[in-house]
Amino acid sequence: MKNELTYERANELLRYDPESGKLYWQIRRRRIRVGDEAGAMQREPTNTYRLITIDGLMYKSHRIAWLLHYGVWPDEHIDHIDGNGLNNRIENLRDVTKQENAKNSRMKRSNSSGVTGVCLHKPSGKWRARIRVGGKQTHLGLFTDIDEAASVYRKTADALGFTARHGETV
């Protein structure tokens, strides 16, 4: 996405409070008063964010928060460290690659085993542990016990820099 919004324009329109993580309007607009919280909540498949429309373009509030705090757009993705897309406090935001962001994701809703990285291998009747890093999936082994497969996955994930939050239930 091309960032049309400049720091100067964002700073003219909005005030960012890094402690609360909220953005407030600094100018009066149609139905908006000075001091109103900016943006509307937008539910996406994996999280809920605030979206702000400026000059006909929509921006995620966490990206504008980064812009106003640091004076530049983030290089890549903004990761909410605690996983809450509405918590835009500056200490909860980090500029990361897509792969780093994935290392902080929760368990997928489609997971049927209840354990991230573990699924039933139907031909053998055993639990298969595997992990994906940088688009490449690695087989970690087949296990008779789901807890053993989960343990091998977790140890590998920890060694590869996945966060403790990675794989938590939604």
N, C-alpha and C positions, 0 to 999 in steps of 0.2 A: 504494500500500500504506500503510495506516495504521500508524504506529509506536506500538505499545502500550508498548514498553520505554522506561523513563525512564533518564536518566543515573544517577540514584541506584541504581536496581536493577541496571543493568549494572555499575556500579562496585563494588557489593556482591559480585557474582558473578564478575567477570572482572578480570584485570590485562592492560593493553595495553603491549607493549614497542615503542615507535615506531621503534627502530633495526632490530629484526628483523622487525617487522610482525606479530608473532604475539600471539595472545590466549591467556591461561592461566587455568584455573579457580582461584578463590580459596577455594572451598568444596568439601567432599566431597559427591558425589552418587552414586547407585546404583553404577555400575561406574567412576566417575571419582574420581581422587585429586586433592588440592590440588597444583597445579603442572603437571598434565597440560595439553597443548595442547588448546584448545577447538575443537570443530567436526569435521565430517567432509567429505571432499572430494566435490564434486558436479560432474560433468561436464555442461556445457550445450553446445548446438550450436556456440557461438562461443568458449568458454573454459571453464576449470575454476576453481571457487571453493570456499571453505570455508563451509559452512552450520552455524549454531549454533542449537540448539533451547533456548529459554528460556520457561518457563511455558507450554508447549504451542504456542508460535509459533516459526517458523523465520525466521532473519535471516542475511543475507550478512555474513560476518565483516568485510569492508571497510567496511560501513556502521556496524557497531558500533565498529570502530577509529576511525572519524571521530567518532562520538558521544563515545567516551571521551577522545579527544585534545582536541577542541574544546568539548565540553560540550553540543553541540546536534546534532540530526540534520542531514545534508546537505540543502540546499534541493532538489536535483534528483538527477542521476545521479552516481555516483562513477566516474571514469575512471582506469584504471590506465595511467599514462603510458607504461610500457614494454610494455604489452599482456599482461603476465603476471598473471592473476587471482588468483594465490596470493601475489604480492608486495605485501603490505599495509603496507610501510614508509610512514610518513606523507609523505615527500617524493615518493613515487610515486603518491599519490592526489590527485585534484583534483575539486572539485564543479563539474559542468558541465551544460549543457543537453543534450538528446538530440542536437541538431544538432552541437554541439561534440564530443560523444562520437563521433559518426559520422566526424568529420574525423580521427580517430585510429585508424580501423579498418583491418584488413588486407584483402587481396583476398578476395572471396567465393569459396567453394569451387566455385560453379557457373560461374565465369568460364572461358570456352572459348578466349579469345585469349591468355591468359597476361599480359595487360597491363590494369591497372585503367583503366576509363573508355574502353576501346577494344573495338570489336566489328566483325565483318565485316558490311558493308551488302550483303546478297545481290543486290538489284536492280542495283546499280552495280558490284559486285565490288570496291569500295574499302573502306578502313578508316574507320570512323566514330568520332570522338571526341566524347564528351558527358560532362557533369558534372551531378550533382544537388546542389542546395543548398536547404535549407529546404523540401524536398518538391517543388521545381520543377526539372525537367530542362532543361538548356540544351545545344543542339547546337553543337559547336565546329568542325565541318567534316568533309569527306570527303577522304581522302588515299590515294595509291597505295602509300605506304610506311608500314608499321606503326610504325616508329621515329619518323617525323614526327608521326603521330597521337599517339603516346605522349608526345612532347616537348611538343606543344601542350597536352595534358591536364595534364602535370606543372606546366608554367608557370602555367596557370590555377589549378590546385589550390594551388600555393604562394602566388599572389596573393590567394586567397580564405581563407588561413589554415589550410589543411590541414597536418597534421604531416608530417615527413619519413617517419615510419613508415607513413602512410596508403598503402594499396595494395600493401604488401609481400606476398610470397607467404607462405602459411600454413606 
